[in-house]
Amino acid sequence: MTFDPPNRKTSATPFPEINVNAGALSLEEWDEPVAKKTTPAPAVSATPAAPLQSQSPTPPSQQELTGHDIAYLNPKEFRNAHLGLEFYAPGSWKEVKNSRSLHLLDAATGTKLEANGFAREGISIEKWVGMRLHIVDKEMPHFKQVTKPTVIKGENWGSRVQGIVAEYKGIQPGDTEESHLLICCMRTDSMLVSIAITAKASVFTIKRPVYNWIFSRSDMVMPVAAGSAAAKSSAAASAGSSNGNARSTTLADSVSSVQYASADGHDVGRLAIGQRLLILGILFYFVLAAWVNSMDFSSRVEILGLCCLGLMTIFSSLLGFFRLAGGFGWSAVKTLFMFILSFIPLVNIILMVSYNMKATARIKEDGYKVGFLGAREAIPDDNHDLRNIFLVSLALTACLFAVSGKIIKPPKEDPVAEFSPPDNRYSISMPGTPIEQEAPAAEGVFNNHTYSVTSGKIQYAITSFDLAVRPADPTYFLDTIKAGMVGQGKGKISVINENSIQVEGNAGRSVTLSAPGAVKKVDFFLVGKTVYIIEAGAPKEMANSPKIAAFFESFHTN
């Protein structure tokens, strides 16, 4: 393996540019055998019966690298079409499924390999290393750099690929043993990729030649466009078994922005998350508005369901805004200013459209397809914002439900008593004291009186009026009354049940009307020239209440 300085370019970026010179092109023991090796490497059998040849393809020149025989590792090739990355690693290492990056785990030693990257042209290798190491230094202070960034050459890179390696050392949170972090930053004219290997110090000392060999066998080819059929096929073919122990506070897990940070400072992962949450917040809002217009405000369960959706709408919008702010790289002052503007009507709509357009453009620049709900492929697999929003909203709603049971008391129900109007023309059992409602004047109608009362969730009413002349066709007259009741709802009232009835030998009708969130049962009949209308309205779940049935059965004329 050889080292040589890359062609450096100068540019102004928020990230420091690594200064690599000829005097810095060395890495202790990088290309050397393990110290005090006393026996030569065993030869690799070239016969067809060799285990390596029978189990997996063997990369060339594996014996002379690092002075070790690595045939016993049973090397296996790993690929990620989205990154255009190909490399060999020990066959015992298992791939942890992740569609946009490549994660490997050596369960025996706890070693983790994480490869991440994105499409970007015109970025020098020095600037790329500066971006990576800047974020590691900022977000992972427990790791300290122990070697200068060093230029390396892979076996098949030629002039296509440039690479620089940096080494860190430190104790990770929750650990007692020191760990090493080895980062190899690679670039081509169109792609930037990094491979990070994290291992315990005791393992790193022994396995370092293996890690060097992995870097040397890495190669970058033309990546498959995100969302294409080839990409999906490649991702499906390379999907490995999932292992819960694969997560730790290593490069990709501790700094999700490292995986998706772009050269101009924006964070593709956060932009994709923020855009999706804002879109969902808007959709939740429209569902919420439609629900409010048709809900039954007397139903405690429905009110709490509305509260849960309302909380999800608020949390999705707020978190989506701050995710976008982080993705755009806004300062705290600008974030606060834009947040205040978001509460101004019309201005917030204009800003939201602007956010979405800018996020879409930047996400597409990184090669991701943006659909109706945003760029699914650009969202990190370890992001659970939407799940957390749902769980928090559900938990708060459950707390509200428990509290409301103690605070919100059921409506008071008055004792039932027999009621008769002043003229004593009828009697009916109703709770409490009915109140007479003002009746509108109508031609040909006399002595029009309506008495109503609300007890609990049920509203009771009875109306009586006299006609100047008894209708010649009672059936037609009753049909007219029913049509008038339905017409009052202006399309929101419908008949769900209708029967002909007899009340004390007088013809009548019994209808059940449906309105948003409620039902109303109405009996009306004609006695001589007098019309009686008995009504009871209640929430839909109380339509068959015995109290309503008792109310209708108690009516009789005097």
LODOSE-83314 format. One line per 4 residues: number of its first residue (from 0); for each residue x negated, y negated, z negated of C-alpha. Coordinates in Angstrom, 1 decimal. Layout:
NUM	X,Y,Z | ...
END
This chain:
0	0.0,0.0,0.0 | -1.3,-3.4,0.9 | -0.6,-7.0,-0.2 | -0.6,-10.1,1.9
4	0.8,-13.6,1.5 | 4.1,-14.4,3.4 | 4.6,-17.4,5.6 | 5.8,-20.1,3.2
8	8.3,-22.8,4.0 | 9.2,-25.8,2.0 | 12.7,-26.9,1.3 | 14.7,-28.8,-1.4
12	16.8,-26.5,-3.5 | 18.0,-26.4,-7.1 | 15.8,-23.3,-7.5 | 12.0,-23.4,-8.1
16	10.0,-22.1,-5.2 | 7.4,-19.5,-6.0 | 3.8,-20.5,-5.3 | 2.0,-17.4,-4.0
20	-1.7,-17.6,-3.1 | -4.4,-15.2,-2.2 | -5.8,-15.2,-5.7 | -2.5,-14.0,-7.2
24	-2.1,-11.0,-4.9 | -2.7,-8.3,-7.4 | -0.5,-6.3,-9.8 | -2.3,-4.3,-12.4
28	-2.2,-0.5,-11.7 | 0.3,-1.1,-8.9 | -1.6,0.9,-6.3 | -3.6,3.1,-8.7
32	-3.2,6.6,-10.0 | -2.2,7.2,-13.6 | -5.3,6.7,-15.8 | -7.5,9.6,-16.7
36	-5.8,12.0,-14.3 | -8.0,15.1,-14.5 | -6.5,17.4,-11.8 | -5.8,16.7,-8.1
40	-2.3,16.6,-6.9 | -0.9,20.0,-5.9 | -0.4,20.6,-2.2 | 3.0,20.5,-0.8
44	4.0,23.6,1.1 | 4.8,23.1,4.7 | 6.6,26.4,5.1 | 10.3,26.5,5.9
48	10.9,28.0,2.5 | 9.7,24.9,0.6 | 12.5,23.7,-1.8 | 12.2,20.1,-0.7
52	12.6,20.9,3.0 | 15.6,23.1,2.3 | 17.4,20.6,0.1 | 16.9,17.1,1.6
56	14.8,15.3,4.2 | 11.4,14.3,2.9 | 10.0,10.9,3.7 | 6.5,10.8,5.3
60	3.3,10.3,3.4 | 4.7,11.0,0.0 | 1.6,12.7,-1.4 | -1.0,10.0,-0.8
64	1.0,7.3,-2.4 | -0.1,6.3,-6.0 | -2.3,9.4,-6.1 | 0.6,11.6,-7.2
68	2.5,14.5,-5.8 | 6.2,13.4,-5.9 | 7.6,16.5,-4.1 | 8.9,17.7,-7.4
72	11.2,14.7,-7.5 | 13.2,16.2,-4.6 | 13.7,12.7,-3.0 | 17.1,11.8,-1.7
76	18.0,9.0,0.7 | 20.4,6.3,-0.5 | 22.1,3.7,1.7 | 24.4,0.7,1.4
80	25.8,-0.5,4.7 | 26.9,-3.9,3.3 | 23.3,-4.7,2.3 | 21.7,-3.0,5.3
84	19.5,-1.3,2.7 | 17.9,2.2,2.9 | 15.5,3.8,0.4 | 14.5,7.0,-1.2
88	14.8,7.8,-5.0 | 14.5,11.0,-7.1 | 17.3,13.5,-6.3 | 18.3,13.7,-9.9
92	19.4,10.0,-9.9 | 23.1,9.5,-9.6 | 24.9,6.7,-7.7 | 27.5,4.7,-9.6
96	30.2,3.6,-7.2 | 30.1,0.0,-6.2 | 31.1,-1.1,-2.7 | 29.0,-4.3,-2.4
100	25.9,-3.3,-4.3 | 24.0,-0.1,-5.1 | 23.6,1.2,-8.6 | 21.7,4.3,-9.6
104	21.2,5.9,-13.0 | 18.7,8.4,-14.2 | 20.7,10.0,-17.1 | 17.6,11.8,-18.4
108	15.6,8.7,-19.1 | 18.2,5.9,-19.0 | 16.4,4.3,-16.0 | 18.7,2.1,-14.0
112	18.3,0.8,-10.4 | 20.5,-2.0,-9.1 | 20.3,-3.3,-5.5 | 22.2,-6.5,-4.6
116	22.1,-9.0,-1.8 | 23.9,-11.1,0.8 | 23.6,-12.4,4.3 | 21.8,-15.7,4.6
120	19.5,-17.1,7.3 | 16.7,-19.6,7.0 | 15.7,-18.8,3.4 | 12.0,-18.2,2.7
124	10.9,-15.4,0.6 | 9.5,-17.8,-1.9 | 12.8,-19.6,-2.3 | 14.6,-16.3,-2.6
128	12.3,-15.2,-5.4 | 12.8,-18.5,-7.0 | 16.5,-18.1,-7.0 | 16.3,-14.6,-8.5
132	13.8,-15.4,-11.2 | 15.4,-18.7,-12.1 | 18.7,-17.0,-13.0 | 16.9,-14.1,-14.8
136	15.0,-16.6,-16.9 | 18.1,-18.6,-17.7 | 20.6,-15.8,-18.3 | 18.3,-13.0,-19.7
140	16.0,-14.8,-22.2 | 15.2,-11.5,-23.9 | 13.1,-10.6,-20.9 | 9.7,-12.5,-20.4
144	7.7,-12.4,-17.2 | 4.4,-10.6,-17.7 | 2.9,-10.7,-14.2 | 2.8,-13.3,-11.5
148	5.0,-12.7,-8.5 | 3.1,-10.5,-6.1 | 3.4,-10.0,-2.4 | 3.9,-6.3,-1.3
152	4.1,-4.4,2.0 | 6.4,-1.5,2.5 | 5.5,1.4,4.8 | 7.9,0.5,7.6
156	8.4,-3.2,7.1 | 6.0,-4.6,9.7 | 6.9,-8.2,10.3 | 10.6,-7.6,9.9
160	10.7,-7.5,6.1 | 8.9,-9.6,3.5 | 8.7,-8.7,-0.2 | 7.6,-10.0,-3.6
164	7.6,-8.1,-6.9 | 7.8,-9.6,-10.4 | 7.7,-7.8,-13.7 | 9.4,-8.6,-17.0
168	9.2,-7.1,-20.5 | 11.4,-7.5,-23.5 | 13.9,-5.9,-26.0 | 17.4,-5.8,-24.7
172	20.3,-6.7,-27.0 | 21.3,-3.7,-29.1 | 18.0,-1.8,-28.4 | 15.0,-1.3,-30.6
176	12.5,-0.1,-28.0 | 11.0,-2.5,-25.5 | 12.1,-2.3,-21.8 | 10.5,-3.2,-18.5
180	12.3,-4.9,-15.7 | 10.7,-4.6,-12.3 | 12.3,-6.8,-9.5 | 11.5,-6.5,-5.8
184	12.9,-9.3,-3.7 | 13.1,-8.6,0.0 | 14.2,-10.6,3.0 | 14.7,-10.4,6.8
188	15.7,-13.2,9.1 | 19.4,-12.7,8.1 | 19.5,-10.8,4.8 | 18.3,-11.3,1.2
192	18.1,-8.2,-1.0 | 16.7,-7.5,-4.4 | 16.0,-4.1,-6.1 | 15.8,-4.2,-9.9
196	14.6,-1.2,-11.9 | 15.0,-1.3,-15.7 | 13.4,1.4,-17.9 | 12.2,1.9,-21.5
200	8.6,1.1,-22.0 | 7.7,4.7,-22.8 | 9.3,5.9,-19.6 | 8.0,3.0,-17.5
204	4.4,3.7,-18.3 | 4.7,7.3,-17.0 | 7.1,6.7,-14.1 | 5.7,3.4,-12.8
208	4.1,5.1,-9.7 | 7.5,6.5,-8.9 | 9.1,3.0,-9.0 | 6.3,1.7,-6.8
212	7.0,4.5,-4.3 | 10.7,3.6,-4.3 | 9.9,0.0,-3.3 | 7.4,1.2,-0.6
216	10.1,3.5,0.9 | 12.8,0.8,1.0 | 13.8,-0.6,4.3 | 16.3,-3.2,5.6
220	18.3,-2.7,8.8 | 21.2,-4.6,10.3 | 24.0,-4.6,7.8 | 27.5,-3.6,8.7
224	30.0,-6.5,8.7 | 32.2,-6.6,5.5 | 35.6,-5.1,6.1 | 34.7,-3.2,9.3
228	35.6,0.4,9.8 | 31.9,1.3,9.9 | 31.3,-0.4,6.6 | 34.2,1.4,5.0
232	33.1,4.7,6.4 | 29.5,4.2,5.2 | 30.7,3.1,1.7 | 32.9,6.1,1.5
236	30.1,8.4,2.5 | 27.7,7.0,0.0 | 30.1,6.8,-2.9 | 28.6,8.7,-5.8
240	30.0,10.0,-9.1 | 31.0,7.5,-11.7 | 29.2,7.5,-15.1 | 30.4,5.5,-18.0
244	26.8,5.2,-19.4 | 25.7,3.4,-16.3 | 26.6,0.0,-17.8 | 24.1,-2.0,-19.8
248	22.9,-5.5,-20.1 | 20.6,-5.3,-17.0 | 20.3,-7.6,-14.1 | 23.7,-7.0,-12.4
252	25.8,-6.6,-15.5 | 24.4,-9.5,-17.5 | 24.2,-11.9,-14.6 | 27.1,-11.2,-12.2
256	26.2,-14.4,-10.4 | 22.8,-12.9,-9.5 | 24.5,-10.5,-7.2 | 26.5,-13.1,-5.3
260	24.6,-16.4,-5.8 | 24.0,-18.0,-2.3 | 21.2,-20.1,-1.2 | 23.1,-23.4,-1.4
264	23.9,-22.7,-5.1 | 27.5,-21.5,-4.9 | 28.6,-18.2,-6.3 | 30.5,-16.0,-3.9
268	31.8,-13.7,-6.6 | 33.3,-16.5,-8.7 | 34.7,-18.2,-5.6 | 36.5,-15.0,-4.6
272	37.8,-14.4,-8.1 | 39.0,-18.0,-8.5 | 40.6,-18.1,-5.1 | 42.6,-14.9,-5.8
276	43.7,-16.1,-9.3 | 44.9,-19.4,-7.9 | 46.9,-17.6,-5.1 | 48.4,-15.2,-7.7
280	49.2,-18.2,-9.9 | 51.2,-19.8,-7.0 | 53.0,-16.5,-6.3 | 53.9,-16.1,-10.0
284	55.2,-19.6,-10.0 | 57.7,-19.0,-7.2 | 58.9,-15.8,-8.8 | 59.3,-17.7,-12.0
288	61.3,-20.4,-10.4 | 63.6,-17.9,-8.7 | 64.0,-16.0,-12.0 | 65.0,-19.1,-13.9
292	67.8,-19.9,-11.5 | 69.4,-16.5,-11.9 | 68.5,-15.4,-15.5 | 70.8,-14.9,-18.5
296	69.5,-17.3,-21.2 | 71.6,-15.5,-23.7 | 69.5,-12.3,-23.3 | 66.5,-12.3,-25.7
300	64.7,-9.6,-23.7 | 65.0,-11.5,-20.4 | 63.8,-14.7,-22.0 | 60.7,-12.9,-23.4
304	60.1,-11.4,-19.9 | 60.2,-14.9,-18.5 | 57.7,-16.1,-21.1 | 55.3,-13.3,-20.2
308	55.4,-14.3,-16.5 | 55.1,-17.9,-17.5 | 52.0,-17.2,-19.5 | 50.5,-15.2,-16.6
312	51.2,-18.1,-14.3 | 49.4,-20.5,-16.6 | 46.4,-18.3,-17.4 | 45.9,-17.4,-13.7
316	46.0,-21.0,-12.6 | 43.6,-22.2,-15.4 | 41.1,-19.4,-15.1 | 41.2,-19.5,-11.3
320	40.4,-23.2,-11.4 | 37.4,-22.7,-13.8 | 36.2,-19.7,-11.8 | 36.2,-21.9,-8.6
324	34.4,-24.7,-10.5 | 31.7,-22.2,-11.5 | 31.5,-20.8,-8.0 | 31.1,-24.3,-6.5
328	28.4,-25.1,-9.1 | 30.2,-28.2,-10.4 | 28.8,-30.0,-13.4 | 30.8,-30.2,-16.6
332	31.7,-33.9,-15.9 | 33.0,-33.1,-12.4 | 34.9,-30.0,-13.7 | 36.7,-32.1,-16.4
336	37.5,-34.9,-13.9 | 38.9,-32.4,-11.3 | 40.8,-30.6,-14.1 | 42.5,-33.9,-15.1
340	43.5,-34.6,-11.5 | 45.1,-31.2,-11.3 | 47.9,-32.5,-13.6 | 48.9,-35.3,-11.2
344	51.9,-34.3,-9.0 | 51.1,-34.2,-5.2 | 47.4,-34.8,-5.9 | 47.1,-31.3,-7.4
348	48.6,-29.8,-4.3 | 46.2,-31.6,-2.1 | 43.3,-30.5,-4.3 | 44.5,-26.9,-4.3
352	44.6,-26.8,-0.6 | 41.1,-28.3,-0.4 | 39.7,-25.8,-2.9 | 41.1,-22.9,-1.0
356	39.8,-24.1,2.4 | 36.3,-24.7,1.0 | 36.2,-21.4,-0.8 | 37.4,-19.6,2.3
360	34.7,-21.2,4.4 | 31.9,-20.3,2.0 | 33.1,-16.8,1.4 | 33.3,-16.2,5.2
364	29.7,-17.6,5.5 | 28.6,-14.7,3.4 | 30.2,-12.2,5.8 | 33.4,-11.3,3.9
368	36.9,-11.2,5.3 | 39.4,-13.4,3.6 | 43.0,-12.2,3.6 | 46.3,-13.3,2.2
372	45.2,-12.6,-1.4 | 41.6,-13.7,-0.8 | 38.4,-11.7,-0.3 | 38.9,-8.4,-2.1
376	35.4,-7.1,-1.0 | 33.7,-10.2,-2.5 | 35.1,-9.7,-6.0 | 32.6,-7.9,-8.3
380	33.8,-4.4,-9.4 | 33.1,-5.3,-13.0 | 35.5,-8.2,-13.0 | 38.7,-7.6,-14.9
384	40.2,-11.1,-15.1 | 43.6,-10.2,-13.8 | 43.9,-7.2,-16.1 | 42.8,-9.3,-19.1
388	45.3,-12.0,-18.2 | 48.1,-9.4,-18.1 | 47.0,-7.9,-21.4 | 46.7,-11.3,-23.2
392	50.1,-12.4,-21.8 | 51.7,-9.1,-22.9 | 50.1,-9.4,-26.4 | 51.3,-13.0,-26.9
396	54.8,-12.0,-25.7 | 54.9,-9.1,-28.1 | 54.0,-11.5,-30.9 | 56.7,-13.9,-29.8
400	59.2,-11.1,-29.7 | 58.3,-10.1,-33.3 | 58.5,-13.7,-34.5 | 61.7,-14.5,-32.6
404	63.4,-11.6,-34.4 | 62.9,-13.4,-37.7 | 63.4,-16.9,-36.5 | 66.2,-16.5,-33.9
408	69.3,-15.3,-35.7 | 72.2,-13.7,-33.9 | 75.1,-16.1,-33.2 | 77.7,-16.3,-35.9
412	80.9,-14.4,-35.3 | 84.1,-15.7,-37.0 | 86.8,-13.4,-38.3 | 89.6,-12.5,-35.9
416	93.0,-14.0,-36.6 | 96.3,-14.2,-34.8 | 96.8,-17.4,-32.8 | 99.9,-19.0,-31.4
420	100.2,-22.4,-29.6 | 102.5,-25.1,-31.0 | 105.4,-24.0,-28.8 | 105.0,-20.5,-30.1
424	105.5,-19.0,-26.6 | 102.9,-16.2,-27.2 | 100.5,-14.7,-29.7 | 97.0,-13.3,-29.4
428	94.2,-12.3,-31.7 | 91.1,-14.5,-31.4 | 88.1,-15.1,-33.7 | 87.8,-18.5,-35.4
432	90.0,-21.5,-34.5 | 90.6,-22.0,-30.8 | 90.3,-25.5,-29.4 | 92.6,-26.9,-26.8
436	90.8,-27.9,-23.6 | 92.0,-30.8,-21.4 | 93.8,-29.4,-18.4 | 93.7,-31.2,-15.0
440	97.0,-32.4,-13.6 | 98.4,-30.5,-10.7 | 101.4,-31.0,-8.5 | 104.2,-28.6,-9.5
444	102.5,-27.6,-12.7 | 103.9,-28.5,-16.2 | 103.0,-27.7,-19.8 | 99.5,-26.8,-18.8
448	97.5,-25.8,-22.0 | 94.2,-24.0,-22.4 | 92.7,-22.8,-25.7 | 89.2,-21.4,-26.0
452	86.6,-20.4,-28.6 | 83.1,-18.9,-28.5 | 82.1,-16.3,-31.1 | 78.7,-14.7,-30.9
456	77.9,-14.2,-27.2 | 81.6,-13.9,-26.1 | 83.8,-16.7,-24.9 | 87.5,-16.2,-25.2
460	90.2,-18.3,-23.5 | 93.9,-18.3,-22.7 | 95.9,-20.6,-20.4 | 99.6,-21.0,-19.9
464	101.6,-23.3,-17.6 | 105.0,-23.6,-16.1 | 106.0,-23.8,-12.4 | 108.8,-26.0,-11.1
468	110.1,-23.0,-9.1 | 109.3,-19.3,-9.4 | 107.3,-18.1,-6.4 | 109.4,-16.2,-3.8
472	106.4,-13.9,-3.2 | 104.7,-13.1,-6.6 | 102.1,-10.9,-4.9 | 100.9,-13.7,-2.6
476	100.9,-16.1,-5.6 | 98.7,-13.8,-7.6 | 96.3,-13.5,-4.7 | 96.1,-17.2,-4.5
480	95.1,-17.4,-8.2 | 92.4,-14.9,-7.7 | 91.0,-16.7,-4.7 | 90.9,-19.9,-6.7
484	88.9,-18.3,-9.4 | 86.3,-16.9,-6.9 | 86.2,-20.2,-5.1 | 85.2,-22.1,-8.2
488	81.8,-20.4,-8.2 | 80.9,-21.8,-4.8 | 79.5,-18.4,-3.7 | 78.0,-17.4,-7.0
492	81.1,-15.5,-8.2 | 82.3,-12.2,-6.8 | 85.0,-9.6,-7.6 | 83.5,-6.3,-8.8
496	86.7,-4.7,-10.0 | 90.5,-5.4,-9.4 | 93.6,-3.6,-10.6 | 97.4,-4.3,-10.6
500	98.8,-4.3,-14.1 | 102.1,-4.6,-15.9 | 102.4,-6.8,-19.1 | 105.7,-6.3,-20.9
504	107.3,-5.4,-17.6 | 105.8,-8.3,-15.7 | 103.6,-7.9,-12.6 | 100.0,-9.1,-12.9
508	96.4,-8.5,-11.9 | 93.3,-7.6,-13.8 | 90.0,-8.6,-12.2 | 86.4,-8.4,-13.3
512	84.2,-11.2,-11.9 | 80.4,-11.2,-11.7 | 78.4,-14.4,-12.1 | 74.6,-14.9,-12.5
516	73.7,-13.2,-15.8 | 77.3,-12.7,-17.0 | 80.6,-11.1,-16.3 | 84.2,-12.3,-16.9
520	87.3,-10.2,-17.3 | 90.6,-12.0,-16.4 | 94.2,-10.8,-16.7 | 96.9,-13.0,-15.2
524	100.6,-12.4,-14.7 | 103.9,-14.2,-14.0 | 106.7,-14.2,-16.6 | 109.7,-16.0,-15.0
528	108.3,-19.4,-14.1 | 105.4,-19.2,-16.6 | 101.9,-18.1,-15.7 | 99.6,-16.6,-18.3
532	95.8,-16.3,-17.7 | 93.7,-14.5,-20.3 | 89.9,-14.6,-20.0 | 86.8,-13.2,-21.8
536	83.2,-14.0,-20.6 | 80.1,-12.2,-21.9 | 76.6,-11.2,-20.9 | 76.5,-8.2,-18.6
540	75.3,-5.8,-21.2 | 78.4,-6.6,-23.3 | 81.0,-6.2,-20.5 | 82.5,-3.1,-22.2
544	82.5,-4.5,-25.7 | 85.4,-3.2,-27.9 | 86.0,-6.8,-29.1 | 86.9,-7.8,-25.5
548	89.3,-4.9,-25.1 | 91.0,-5.7,-28.5 | 91.4,-9.3,-27.4 | 93.4,-8.4,-24.3
552	95.4,-5.7,-26.0 | 96.6,-8.1,-28.7 | 98.5,-10.4,-26.4 | 102.3,-10.5,-26.4
556	105.0,-13.1,-25.7 | 107.3,-14.4,-28.3
END
